């Protein structure tokens, strides 16, 4: 049961990660293009494009939250491992699982409130005249992706823990 959940969440996590990487590369390319376009218009043609500053801010939000989810997938965020390096293997596994469960609680609460943050948004952006829901949705999407990655971590840890317990128990029996 846990192995199948681990496999499903791992496949989903990997699939979403590939989409995030491609999307992040694409929107960073768009960001570079529109900022260069603004430089050309402002300093060569002496007329700025009013929507570029606003769009670049919103694209930066999407890059930040998609990038955060990619970094989360590969455990690239800052962590303090000084104390955990000295824990015994079984204690470390339990500590890691509890830490992941606490992170899941935090991410789910933040995900819930980010949904309300997006859903209750009624205003429009000044220059582009689009709903503020689009830039705010980056928080909701980024947290949702992190939850999926964290689920795959939790099921992998549980699967590894149960397999290790079974192998330890079978060695004790023989």
Secondary structure, DSSP 8 states (H G I E B T S, - for coil): -HHHHHHHHHHHHHHHHHHHHHHHHHHHHHHHHHHHHHHIIIIISS---HHHHHHHHHHHHHHHHHHHHHHHHTT-S----TTGGGS-HHHHHHHHHHHHHHHHHHHHHHHHHHHHHHHT---B-TTT--BTHHHHHHHHHHHHHHHHHHHHHHHHHHHHHHHHHHHHHHHHH-
